[in-house]
Amino acid sequence: MTRHKTTPIRIETERLILRPLAPQDCEAHISMMLDPDVAATLSPNGKPQARHDLWRQFASYLGHWEIRGFGWFSVEEKATGAWVGRVGPWMPDGWPGIECGWSIARPFWGKGYAPEAAIGTIKWTFDQFPDLSRIISNILPENTNSQAVAKKIGEEKTGEVFEFWDFKLDIWAAEREAWRSRFG
Ligand SMILES: CC(C)(COP(=O)(O)OP(=O)(O)OC[C@H]1O[C@@H](n2cnc3c(N)ncnc32)[C@H](O)[C@@H]1OP(=O)(O)O)[C@@H](O)C(=O)NCCC(=O)NCCS
Protein backbone atom coordinates (compact mmCIF):
# COMPACT_ATOMS: atom_id res chain seq x y z
CA MET A 1 0.00 0.00 0.00
CA THR A 2 1.27 3.44 -0.90
CA ARG A 3 0.05 6.90 0.00
CA HIS A 4 0.20 9.51 -2.75
CA LYS A 5 -0.94 12.69 -1.04
CA THR A 6 1.79 15.21 -0.43
CA THR A 7 0.22 17.61 2.05
CA PRO A 8 2.36 18.19 5.18
CA ILE A 9 1.45 15.88 8.05
CA ARG A 10 1.00 17.05 11.63
CA ILE A 11 -1.24 15.20 14.07
CA GLU A 12 -2.12 16.84 17.36
CA THR A 13 -3.42 14.96 20.40
CA GLU A 14 -4.07 16.26 23.90
CA ARG A 15 -0.40 16.24 24.99
CA LEU A 16 1.53 15.29 21.85
CA ILE A 17 2.49 16.33 18.34
CA LEU A 18 3.11 13.64 15.73
CA ARG A 19 5.03 14.45 12.56
CA PRO A 20 6.99 12.34 10.06
CA LEU A 21 10.31 11.03 11.33
CA ALA A 22 13.03 13.30 9.92
CA PRO A 23 16.84 13.30 9.61
CA GLN A 24 17.25 15.55 12.67
CA ASP A 25 15.69 12.83 14.87
CA CYS A 26 18.54 10.39 14.18
CA GLU A 27 20.50 10.89 17.43
CA ALA A 28 17.41 10.86 19.65
CA HIS A 29 16.27 7.68 17.96
CA ILE A 30 19.65 5.98 18.35
CA SER A 31 19.75 6.98 22.05
CA MET A 32 16.33 5.44 22.62
CA MET A 33 17.36 2.22 20.90
CA LEU A 34 20.64 1.97 22.86
CA ASP A 35 18.67 1.76 26.11
CA PRO A 36 18.71 -1.89 27.29
CA ASP A 37 15.09 -1.69 28.48
CA VAL A 38 13.93 -0.61 25.02
CA ALA A 39 16.23 -3.03 23.17
CA ALA A 40 14.96 -5.94 25.28
CA THR A 41 11.78 -6.21 23.22
CA LEU A 42 12.94 -4.75 19.91
CA SER A 43 16.36 -6.01 18.88
CA PRO A 44 17.02 -9.45 17.35
CA ASN A 45 18.89 -10.75 20.43
CA GLY A 46 17.24 -8.59 23.10
CA LYS A 47 20.39 -6.48 23.54
CA PRO A 48 21.16 -3.00 22.18
CA GLN A 49 22.41 -3.17 18.60
CA ALA A 50 25.66 -1.54 17.49
CA ARG A 51 25.42 2.19 16.81
CA HIS A 52 26.27 1.72 13.14
CA ASP A 53 23.42 -0.78 12.76
CA LEU A 54 21.03 1.63 14.49
CA TRP A 55 22.07 4.37 12.09
CA ARG A 56 21.24 2.08 9.16
CA GLN A 57 17.94 1.12 10.78
CA PHE A 58 17.04 4.80 11.11
CA ALA A 59 17.96 5.39 7.45
CA SER A 60 15.63 2.55 6.46
CA TYR A 61 12.81 4.26 8.37
CA LEU A 62 13.32 7.44 6.33
CA GLY A 63 13.38 5.23 3.23
CA HIS A 64 10.06 3.68 4.25
CA TRP A 65 8.52 7.17 4.06
CA GLU A 66 10.02 7.66 0.60
CA ILE A 67 8.72 4.37 -0.74
CA ARG A 68 5.34 4.12 0.98
CA GLY A 69 4.38 7.75 1.60
CA PHE A 70 3.76 6.91 5.25
CA GLY A 71 5.83 5.59 8.14
CA TRP A 72 6.90 6.22 11.71
CA PHE A 73 5.96 9.52 13.31
CA SER A 74 8.23 11.32 15.71
CA VAL A 75 6.29 11.95 18.89
CA GLU A 76 6.95 15.25 20.63
CA GLU A 77 5.74 16.38 24.02
CA LYS A 78 3.75 19.59 23.54
CA ALA A 79 4.65 21.02 26.93
CA THR A 80 8.44 20.78 26.47
CA GLY A 81 9.10 20.03 22.79
CA ALA A 82 10.99 16.89 23.89
CA TRP A 83 11.33 14.01 21.41
CA VAL A 84 9.72 11.12 23.28
CA GLY A 85 9.64 8.31 20.76
CA ARG A 86 8.27 6.94 17.54
CA VAL A 87 4.77 5.69 16.86
CA GLY A 88 3.20 5.18 13.48
CA PRO A 89 1.96 3.10 10.62
CA TRP A 90 4.58 0.75 9.30
CA MET A 91 4.55 -1.88 6.59
CA PRO A 92 7.94 -2.97 5.27
CA ASP A 93 8.01 -5.55 2.50
CA GLY A 94 6.64 -8.91 3.61
CA TRP A 95 4.67 -7.48 6.55
CA PRO A 96 1.26 -9.03 7.28
CA GLY A 97 -0.61 -5.70 7.02
CA ILE A 98 -0.31 -2.04 8.04
CA GLU A 99 0.97 -2.13 11.60
CA CYS A 100 0.58 0.58 14.21
CA GLY A 101 3.84 0.29 16.13
CA TRP A 102 5.14 2.13 19.20
CA SER A 103 8.39 2.73 21.06
CA ILE A 104 8.80 5.36 23.73
CA ALA A 105 12.14 6.51 25.21
CA ARG A 106 12.61 5.07 28.71
CA PRO A 107 12.34 8.37 30.68
CA PHE A 108 8.83 8.89 29.25
CA TRP A 109 7.33 5.47 30.00
CA GLY A 110 4.18 5.24 32.10
CA LYS A 111 2.56 8.51 31.02
CA GLY A 112 0.18 6.89 28.53
CA TYR A 113 2.03 8.49 25.61
CA ALA A 114 2.14 5.31 23.48
CA PRO A 115 -1.65 4.77 23.56
CA GLU A 116 -2.36 8.48 23.03
CA ALA A 117 -0.07 8.60 19.98
CA ALA A 118 -1.38 5.25 18.70
CA ILE A 119 -4.98 6.48 18.73
CA GLY A 120 -3.93 9.55 16.73
CA THR A 121 -2.01 7.29 14.34
CA ILE A 122 -4.85 4.84 13.79
CA LYS A 123 -7.37 7.63 13.11
CA TRP A 124 -4.98 9.10 10.55
CA THR A 125 -4.27 5.73 8.95
CA PHE A 126 -7.94 4.76 8.57
CA ASP A 127 -8.58 8.22 7.05
CA GLN A 128 -5.73 7.81 4.58
CA PHE A 129 -6.69 4.29 3.50
CA PRO A 130 -10.50 4.06 3.22
CA ASP A 131 -10.32 0.43 2.06
CA LEU A 132 -8.18 -0.71 5.00
CA SER A 133 -10.41 -3.03 7.04
CA ARG A 134 -8.09 -3.53 10.01
CA ILE A 135 -4.86 -2.30 11.53
CA ILE A 136 -2.50 -4.69 13.28
CA SER A 137 0.25 -4.67 15.90
CA ASN A 138 2.86 -7.45 16.07
CA ILE A 139 3.73 -8.10 19.72
CA LEU A 140 5.98 -10.60 21.49
CA PRO A 141 4.06 -12.88 23.87
CA GLU A 142 6.26 -11.71 26.77
CA ASN A 143 5.94 -7.97 26.01
CA THR A 144 3.30 -7.16 28.61
CA ASN A 145 3.91 -3.39 28.39
CA SER A 146 3.06 -3.43 24.70
CA GLN A 147 0.06 -5.69 25.26
CA ALA A 148 -1.21 -3.14 27.79
CA VAL A 149 -1.00 -0.47 25.09
CA ALA A 150 -2.81 -2.69 22.56
CA LYS A 151 -5.66 -3.29 25.01
CA LYS A 152 -5.99 0.43 25.80
CA ILE A 153 -6.37 1.29 22.13
CA GLY A 154 -9.00 -1.35 21.41
CA GLU A 155 -6.88 -4.03 19.76
CA GLU A 156 -7.47 -7.72 20.42
CA LYS A 157 -5.22 -10.74 20.04
CA THR A 158 -6.26 -12.52 16.83
CA GLY A 159 -4.58 -15.89 17.39
CA GLU A 160 -2.51 -15.32 14.22
CA VAL A 161 1.27 -15.51 14.55
CA PHE A 162 3.83 -13.67 12.41
CA GLU A 163 7.34 -15.14 12.31
CA PHE A 164 10.13 -12.61 11.88
CA TRP A 165 13.85 -13.00 12.70
CA ASP A 166 13.68 -15.64 15.45
CA PHE A 167 10.51 -14.05 16.88
CA LYS A 168 7.05 -15.51 16.89
CA LEU A 169 4.94 -12.38 17.16
CA ASP A 170 1.29 -12.39 18.14
CA ILE A 171 -0.84 -10.37 15.74
CA TRP A 172 -3.18 -8.00 17.57
CA ALA A 173 -5.74 -6.12 15.50
CA ALA A 174 -8.49 -3.51 15.48
CA GLU A 175 -11.29 -3.76 12.93
CA ARG A 176 -12.17 -0.43 11.28
CA GLU A 177 -15.89 -0.15 12.08
CA ALA A 178 -15.70 -1.34 15.67
CA TRP A 179 -12.68 0.87 16.33
CA ARG A 180 -14.28 3.95 14.73
CA SER A 181 -17.41 3.57 16.82
CA ARG A 182 -15.28 3.54 19.98
CA PHE A 183 -12.56 6.09 19.19
CA GLY A 184 -14.08 8.24 16.44
C1 LIG B 1 5.48 -0.53 25.21
C2 LIG B 1 5.76 0.97 25.41
C3 LIG B 1 5.74 1.66 24.07
C4 LIG B 1 4.65 1.56 26.30
O1 LIG B 1 4.74 2.98 26.27
P1 LIG B 1 4.11 3.90 27.43
O2 LIG B 1 3.99 5.26 26.85
O3 LIG B 1 4.89 3.74 28.67
O4 LIG B 1 2.66 3.26 27.62
P2 LIG B 1 1.75 3.31 28.94
O5 LIG B 1 2.07 4.51 29.75
O6 LIG B 1 0.35 3.12 28.47
O7 LIG B 1 2.21 2.03 29.76
C5 LIG B 1 1.99 0.73 29.22
C6 LIG B 1 2.42 -0.32 30.24
O8 LIG B 1 3.82 -0.25 30.44
C7 LIG B 1 4.14 -0.58 31.81
N1 LIG B 1 4.88 0.52 32.39
C8 LIG B 1 4.50 1.81 32.46
N2 LIG B 1 5.46 2.55 33.05
C9 LIG B 1 6.44 1.72 33.35
C10 LIG B 1 7.71 1.90 33.95
N3 LIG B 1 8.12 3.12 34.36
N4 LIG B 1 8.51 0.82 34.09
C11 LIG B 1 8.12 -0.38 33.65
N5 LIG B 1 6.93 -0.61 33.05
C12 LIG B 1 6.11 0.43 32.91
C13 LIG B 1 2.81 -0.82 32.52
O9 LIG B 1 2.56 -2.24 32.47
C14 LIG B 1 1.82 -0.11 31.62
O10 LIG B 1 0.53 -0.70 31.65
P3 LIG B 1 -0.59 -0.09 32.67
O11 LIG B 1 -0.78 1.35 32.31
O12 LIG B 1 -1.80 -0.94 32.39
O13 LIG B 1 -0.03 -0.25 34.05
C15 LIG B 1 7.13 1.19 26.10
O14 LIG B 1 7.18 0.37 27.25
C16 LIG B 1 8.31 0.84 25.18
O15 LIG B 1 8.72 1.66 24.38
N6 LIG B 1 8.85 -0.38 25.30
C17 LIG B 1 10.03 -0.79 24.52
C18 LIG B 1 9.75 -0.89 23.04
C19 LIG B 1 8.62 -1.84 22.72
O16 LIG B 1 8.50 -2.91 23.30
N7 LIG B 1 7.79 -1.44 21.75
C20 LIG B 1 6.66 -2.24 21.33
C21 LIG B 1 7.07 -3.35 20.45
S1 LIG B 1 5.65 -4.35 20.03
Ligand as a Chemical Component Dictionary entry (heavy atoms), coordinates in Angstrom:
data_LIG
# 
_chem_comp.id                   LIG 
_chem_comp.type                 NON-POLYMER 
_chem_comp.pdbx_formal_charge   0 
_chem_comp.three_letter_code    LIG 
# 
loop_
_chem_comp_atom.comp_id 
_chem_comp_atom.atom_id 
_chem_comp_atom.alt_atom_id 
_chem_comp_atom.type_symbol 
_chem_comp_atom.charge 
_chem_comp_atom.model_Cartn_x 
_chem_comp_atom.model_Cartn_y 
_chem_comp_atom.model_Cartn_z 
_chem_comp_atom.pdbx_ordinal 
LIG C1  C1  C 0 5.480  -0.532 25.207 1  
LIG C2  C2  C 0 5.759  0.968  25.414 2  
LIG C3  C3  C 0 5.742  1.663  24.065 3  
LIG C4  C4  C 0 4.652  1.560  26.303 4  
LIG O1  O1  O 0 4.738  2.980  26.271 5  
LIG P1  P1  P 0 4.110  3.899  27.432 6  
LIG O2  O2  O 0 3.989  5.265  26.853 7  
LIG O3  O3  O 0 4.886  3.735  28.673 8  
LIG O4  O4  O 0 2.661  3.255  27.616 9  
LIG P2  P2  P 0 1.752  3.309  28.940 10 
LIG O5  O5  O 0 2.066  4.510  29.748 11 
LIG O6  O6  O 0 0.348  3.116  28.471 12 
LIG O7  O7  O 0 2.212  2.031  29.765 13 
LIG C5  C5  C 0 1.991  0.730  29.217 14 
LIG C6  C6  C 0 2.423  -0.323 30.241 15 
LIG O8  O8  O 0 3.820  -0.252 30.438 16 
LIG C7  C7  C 0 4.136  -0.585 31.807 17 
LIG N1  N1  N 0 4.879  0.523  32.392 18 
LIG C8  C8  C 0 4.503  1.810  32.462 19 
LIG N2  N2  N 0 5.457  2.547  33.048 20 
LIG C9  C9  C 0 6.442  1.718  33.345 21 
LIG C10 C10 C 0 7.713  1.902  33.951 22 
LIG N3  N3  N 0 8.116  3.116  34.363 23 
LIG N4  N4  N 0 8.507  0.820  34.091 24 
LIG C11 C11 C 0 8.122  -0.384 33.649 25 
LIG N5  N5  N 0 6.934  -0.608 33.054 26 
LIG C12 C12 C 0 6.111  0.426  32.911 27 
LIG C13 C13 C 0 2.811  -0.822 32.522 28 
LIG O9  O9  O 0 2.562  -2.237 32.473 29 
LIG C14 C14 C 0 1.816  -0.108 31.622 30 
LIG O10 O10 O 0 0.530  -0.696 31.654 31 
LIG P3  P3  P 0 -0.589 -0.091 32.671 32 
LIG O11 O11 O 0 -0.783 1.352  32.309 33 
LIG O12 O12 O 0 -1.797 -0.940 32.391 34 
LIG O13 O13 O 0 -0.029 -0.251 34.048 35 
LIG C15 C15 C 0 7.128  1.192  26.103 36 
LIG O14 O14 O 0 7.178  0.366  27.254 37 
LIG C16 C16 C 0 8.307  0.841  25.179 38 
LIG O15 O15 O 0 8.722  1.659  24.382 39 
LIG N6  N6  N 0 8.851  -0.378 25.303 40 
LIG C17 C17 C 0 10.025 -0.793 24.516 41 
LIG C18 C18 C 0 9.751  -0.890 23.036 42 
LIG C19 C19 C 0 8.616  -1.840 22.722 43 
LIG O16 O16 O 0 8.501  -2.914 23.299 44 
LIG N7  N7  N 0 7.792  -1.439 21.753 45 
LIG C20 C20 C 0 6.662  -2.240 21.326 46 
LIG C21 C21 C 0 7.069  -3.348 20.448 47 
LIG S1  S1  S 0 5.653  -4.353 20.035 48 
# 
loop_
_chem_comp_bond.comp_id 
_chem_comp_bond.atom_id_1 
_chem_comp_bond.atom_id_2 
_chem_comp_bond.value_order 
_chem_comp_bond.pdbx_ordinal 
LIG C1  C2  SING 1  
LIG C2  C3  SING 2  
LIG C2  C4  SING 3  
LIG C2  C15 SING 4  
LIG C4  O1  SING 5  
LIG O1  P1  SING 6  
LIG P1  O2  DOUB 7  
LIG P1  O3  SING 8  
LIG P1  O4  SING 9  
LIG O4  P2  SING 10 
LIG P2  O5  DOUB 11 
LIG P2  O6  SING 12 
LIG P2  O7  SING 13 
LIG O7  C5  SING 14 
LIG C5  C6  SING 15 
LIG C6  O8  SING 16 
LIG C6  C14 SING 17 
LIG O8  C7  SING 18 
LIG C7  N1  SING 19 
LIG C7  C13 SING 20 
LIG N1  C8  SING 21 
LIG N1  C12 SING 22 
LIG C8  N2  DOUB 23 
LIG N2  C9  SING 24 
LIG C9  C10 SING 25 
LIG C9  C12 DOUB 26 
LIG C10 N3  SING 27 
LIG C10 N4  DOUB 28 
LIG N4  C11 SING 29 
LIG C11 N5  DOUB 30 
LIG N5  C12 SING 31 
LIG C13 O9  SING 32 
LIG C13 C14 SING 33 
LIG C14 O10 SING 34 
LIG O10 P3  SING 35 
LIG P3  O11 DOUB 36 
LIG P3  O12 SING 37 
LIG P3  O13 SING 38 
LIG C15 O14 SING 39 
LIG C15 C16 SING 40 
LIG C16 O15 DOUB 41 
LIG C16 N6  SING 42 
LIG N6  C17 SING 43 
LIG C17 C18 SING 44 
LIG C18 C19 SING 45 
LIG C19 O16 DOUB 46 
LIG C19 N7  SING 47 
LIG N7  C20 SING 48 
LIG C20 C21 SING 49 
LIG C21 S1  SING 50 
# 
